Amino acid sequence: MRKLQCGDVVWIDLEKPKRDEVFGLSATFPFHPLNLEDCLSRTQLTKLERHENYLFLVVRFPVKCEGLKCSPSQISFFLGKEYLVTVHDGSLAAIKEVFTSCETLQKQNQKVTWDGVGSLFYTIMSKIVDSLFPVMEELMDRIEDLEDKIFSEQHDALFEVANLRRSVSDLRRILSPFRKVLSDISLGVSEVTGDDLRVYFDDIKDRIERVWELSETCKELVEIFKDTDFTLYQRRMNRALVILTVIFTITIPATIIGTFYGMNIPMPGSAVEPTGELPVFLGPWTTFILVVVLSLLPAVAMLVYFKRIGWI
């Protein structure tokens, strides 16, 4: 537990707290046991609760989007008129930065950037929202890399498309609840602290909307790449089938002619002649030459035709 006090405002920060530490807050603050229980839950959704003397808020933010999914981080806020309590798992560097910065300024006897609970809460939320932009840049970099793989015949981008699609979906699923309750948060903070911070929270809302628009762009690009990858894959498969079909087709004349000449009946140029002798008008290889020529002529004709219709 870390504690920072500036004037009448107290900030208590709990990072990776144990159950006893969380429920120990009830000895000093009028927190409801269910709210304390929510702080320990790892599957708690974003929510806002107004109580008589404080505001309870649980929010989730994406920390990083790598591999198969976006990893969320959960932060719980207890916001009163003269105090702020934060409970989190330590994965968000923004809270640590704000606390360290305020602590350093206080040690140097300098004025901190916040002069009330509402201002402190806005500073923390502003830092957290700013940390979303590097996450979006990371996603955009992955999309650019994916674009190169999509149009490369040496790489199979199917799994990359699926992973990126899931990452974008996770990101939007995490941000959507916070985006919806942001207006209520601004109103609740004003009611508890008495400070009118609507202009500041409108600024946060604008930045969240920018992040949301970027996520919309990522979603559209991933869907486009998914369709493109499927189309290119079908084209490559069709190309392979065409090549195999051409190879099989041009071998049919040789197979048929070879079958005929393998029959034990008299055929022009075959070993079975009425005289019982092999034809030698083209030399000792007459029969072989006749079979090869009769096999190649239809094959060449088919190759010319396939070339004309664009198969090869």
GITA-V628338 format. One record per residue. N is the residue number from 1. RES is the residue in three letters. PSI is psi in whole degrees, -180 to 180 (NA if undefined). BURIAL is # if it has 16 or more other C-alpha atoms within 10 Angstrom, else .. D_FIRST is the distance of its C-alpha to the first C-alpha in Angstrom with 2 decimals. Layout:
BEGIN
n = <N/N>
res = <RES/RES>
psi = <PSI/PSI>
burial = <BURIAL/BURIAL>
d_first = <D_FIRST/D_FIRST>
END
This chain:
BEGIN
n = <1/2/3/4/5/6/7/8/9/10/11/12/13/14/15/16/17/18/19/20/21/22/23/24/25/26/27/28/29/30/31/32/33/34/35/36/37/38/39/40/41/42/43/44/45/46/47/48/49/50/51/52/53/54/55/56/57/58/59/60/61/62/63/64/65/66/67/68/69/70/71/72/73/74/75/76/77/78/79/80/81/82/83/84/85/86/87/88/89/90/91/92/93/94/95/96/97/98/99/100/101/102/103/104/105/106/107/108/109/110/111/112/113/114/115/116/117/118/119/120/121/122/123/124/125/126/127/128/129/130/131/132/133/134/135/136/137/138/139/140/141/142/143/144/145/146/147/148/149/150/151/152/153/154/155/156/157/158/159/160/161/162/163/164/165/166/167/168/169/170/171/172/173/174/175/176/177/178/179/180/181/182/183/184/185/186/187/188/189/190/191/192/193/194/195/196/197/198/199/200/201/202/203/204/205/206/207/208/209/210/211/212/213/214/215/216/217/218/219/220/221/222/223/224/225/226/227/228/229/230/231/232/233/234/235/236/237/238/239/240/241/242/243/244/245/246/247/248/249/250/251/252/253/254/255/256/257/258/259/260/261/262/263/264/265/266/267/268/269/270/271/272/273/274/275/276/277/278/279/280/281/282/283/284/285/286/287/288/289/290/291/292/293/294/295/296/297/298/299/300/301/302/303/304/305/306/307/308/309/310/311/312>
res = <MET/ARG/LYS/LEU/GLN/CYS/GLY/ASP/VAL/VAL/TRP/ILE/ASP/LEU/GLU/LYS/PRO/LYS/ARG/ASP/GLU/VAL/PHE/GLY/LEU/SER/ALA/THR/PHE/PRO/PHE/HIS/PRO/LEU/ASN/LEU/GLU/ASP/CYS/LEU/SER/ARG/THR/GLN/LEU/THR/LYS/LEU/GLU/ARG/HIS/GLU/ASN/TYR/LEU/PHE/LEU/VAL/VAL/ARG/PHE/PRO/VAL/LYS/CYS/GLU/GLY/LEU/LYS/CYS/SER/PRO/SER/GLN/ILE/SER/PHE/PHE/LEU/GLY/LYS/GLU/TYR/LEU/VAL/THR/VAL/HIS/ASP/GLY/SER/LEU/ALA/ALA/ILE/LYS/GLU/VAL/PHE/THR/SER/CYS/GLU/THR/LEU/GLN/LYS/GLN/ASN/GLN/LYS/VAL/THR/TRP/ASP/GLY/VAL/GLY/SER/LEU/PHE/TYR/THR/ILE/MET/SER/LYS/ILE/VAL/ASP/SER/LEU/PHE/PRO/VAL/MET/GLU/GLU/LEU/MET/ASP/ARG/ILE/GLU/ASP/LEU/GLU/ASP/LYS/ILE/PHE/SER/GLU/GLN/HIS/ASP/ALA/LEU/PHE/GLU/VAL/ALA/ASN/LEU/ARG/ARG/SER/VAL/SER/ASP/LEU/ARG/ARG/ILE/LEU/SER/PRO/PHE/ARG/LYS/VAL/LEU/SER/ASP/ILE/SER/LEU/GLY/VAL/SER/GLU/VAL/THR/GLY/ASP/ASP/LEU/ARG/VAL/TYR/PHE/ASP/ASP/ILE/LYS/ASP/ARG/ILE/GLU/ARG/VAL/TRP/GLU/LEU/SER/GLU/THR/CYS/LYS/GLU/LEU/VAL/GLU/ILE/PHE/LYS/ASP/THR/ASP/PHE/THR/LEU/TYR/GLN/ARG/ARG/MET/ASN/ARG/ALA/LEU/VAL/ILE/LEU/THR/VAL/ILE/PHE/THR/ILE/THR/ILE/PRO/ALA/THR/ILE/ILE/GLY/THR/PHE/TYR/GLY/MET/ASN/ILE/PRO/MET/PRO/GLY/SER/ALA/VAL/GLU/PRO/THR/GLY/GLU/LEU/PRO/VAL/PHE/LEU/GLY/PRO/TRP/THR/THR/PHE/ILE/LEU/VAL/VAL/VAL/LEU/SER/LEU/LEU/PRO/ALA/VAL/ALA/MET/LEU/VAL/TYR/PHE/LYS/ARG/ILE/GLY/TRP/ILE>
psi = <134/142/136/131/133/107/-125/-2/131/131/120/124/123/117/123/55/157/168/-41/-36/-41/-50/-16/-18/-26/-17/-23/-34/155/54/140/141/-33/-35/-40/-36/-38/-31/-30/-15/135/-5/18/134/162/130/160/128/130/126/178/-42/-4/168/130/129/133/124/154/136/146/133/-49/153/91/152/-126/-21/172/131/123/155/136/132/133/135/133/113/114/-174/-32/17/157/127/127/136/123/175/1/1/-18/115/-19/-42/-43/-39/-44/-45/-46/-40/-45/-39/-40/-43/-38/-40/-30/8/35/159/132/164/-6/144/19/173/-43/-42/-40/-45/-42/-41/-43/-48/-37/-42/-41/-44/-39/-31/-11/-27/-41/-33/-42/-38/-38/-41/-42/-37/-41/-35/-40/-42/-38/-38/-40/-38/-33/-43/15/127/-12/-9/142/111/13/-49/-36/-41/-45/-43/-43/-36/-40/-39/-45/-41/-43/-42/-47/-36/-34/-41/-29/-47/-41/-39/-34/-32/3/-40/-40/-35/-45/-44/-42/-42/-40/-39/-40/-45/-23/3/138/101/24/-38/-41/-42/-24/-35/-43/-41/-40/-41/-38/-39/-36/-42/-41/-40/-39/-38/-34/-44/-44/-43/-46/-43/-41/-40/-40/-45/-36/-47/-39/-44/-40/-42/-46/-36/-44/-38/-43/-39/-43/-39/-44/-41/-38/-45/-44/-38/-42/-46/-44/-40/-42/-14/-10/-46/-43/-38/-45/-48/-41/-33/-44/-45/-10/-7/152/54/156/128/149/122/4/174/-15/96/157/-32/-14/9/152/143/138/22/-14/18/-172/-16/21/-50/-43/-42/-42/-43/-43/-44/-47/-26/-37/-35/-50/-35/-44/-42/-41/-39/-41/-41/-44/-37/-39/-36/2/15/-33/NA>
burial = <././././././././#/#/#/#/#/#/#/./#/././././#/#/./././././././#/./././#/#/././#/#/./././#/./#/./#/./././././#/#/#/#/#/#/#/#/#/#/#/#/./././#/#/#/#/#/#/#/#/#/#/#/#/#/#/#/#/#/#/#/#/./#/#/#/./#/#/././#/#/././#/#/././././././././././././#/#/#/#/#/#/#/#/#/#/#/#/#/#/./#/#/#/./#/#/././#/#/./#/#/././#/#/./#/#/././././././#/#/./#/#/./#/#/#/#/#/#/#/#/#/#/./#/#/././#/#/././#/././#/#/./#/#/#/./#/#/./././#/./././#/././#/#/./#/#/././#/#/./#/#/././#/#/./#/#/././#/#/././#/././#/#/././././././././././././#/./././#/././#/#/././././././#/./././././././#/#/#/#/./././././#/#/./././././././#/./././#/./././#/#/./#/#/./././#/././././././././.>
d_first = <0.00/3.78/6.70/10.24/13.39/16.89/19.63/19.10/16.52/12.80/10.42/6.95/5.81/4.77/6.82/9.16/7.67/10.26/12.55/11.80/8.14/9.77/12.75/11.11/10.69/14.48/14.75/13.84/14.94/18.18/16.98/19.60/19.00/20.61/18.15/15.23/17.50/18.13/14.53/15.06/18.53/19.34/22.67/21.82/24.05/23.45/23.88/23.62/23.77/24.69/23.98/25.35/22.45/20.15/20.43/18.82/19.15/18.78/20.10/20.97/21.95/23.87/22.23/25.44/28.90/30.42/32.78/33.34/30.68/27.89/24.37/22.27/18.57/17.14/14.83/14.34/14.43/14.66/16.75/18.22/20.53/18.14/14.65/13.02/10.23/9.94/9.48/11.09/12.18/11.92/15.73/16.15/16.29/16.95/13.45/12.44/15.75/15.39/12.06/13.62/16.87/15.84/14.08/17.32/19.56/18.04/18.52/22.03/22.74/23.57/23.34/20.71/22.25/20.97/22.22/20.84/18.58/21.27/21.63/17.95/18.05/21.32/20.08/17.41/20.07/22.66/20.83/20.29/23.97/25.14/23.57/25.98/29.00/28.53/28.30/31.56/33.14/32.39/34.14/37.05/37.47/37.69/40.27/42.32/42.35/43.36/46.23/47.71/47.57/49.10/52.27/52.52/54.88/53.29/49.90/49.11/46.38/46.18/42.86/41.32/42.40/40.97/37.57/37.36/38.53/35.75/33.11/34.44/34.59/30.95/29.91/31.97/30.79/27.12/27.92/30.54/28.44/26.23/29.48/30.96/28.26/27.60/30.19/28.74/25.27/26.97/28.84/25.92/23.82/26.96/27.53/24.12/23.80/27.53/27.38/29.90/28.16/30.71/31.99/28.62/27.91/31.51/30.72/27.89/30.42/33.00/30.80/29.94/33.69/34.42/32.13/33.82/37.22/36.39/35.43/38.78/40.55/38.88/39.88/43.47/43.79/42.60/45.08/47.80/47.06/47.10/50.53/51.73/50.73/52.51/55.58/55.76/55.31/58.16/60.24/59.75/60.62/63.69/64.72/64.51/66.53/69.12/69.54/69.93/72.37/74.42/74.58/75.64/78.15/79.95/80.45/82.20/85.64/85.62/84.73/87.47/90.12/89.27/89.62/93.03/94.26/93.09/95.45/98.75/100.88/102.81/100.65/101.47/100.38/99.49/100.85/102.82/105.88/109.32/110.76/108.16/107.25/104.06/104.33/104.58/105.36/102.06/102.38/100.96/97.57/99.06/97.33/93.91/94.37/95.42/92.39/89.98/91.63/91.72/88.01/86.91/88.83/86.91/83.59/84.27/85.35/82.11/80.00/81.84/81.29/77.54/77.19/79.01/76.78/73.59/72.40/72.49>
END
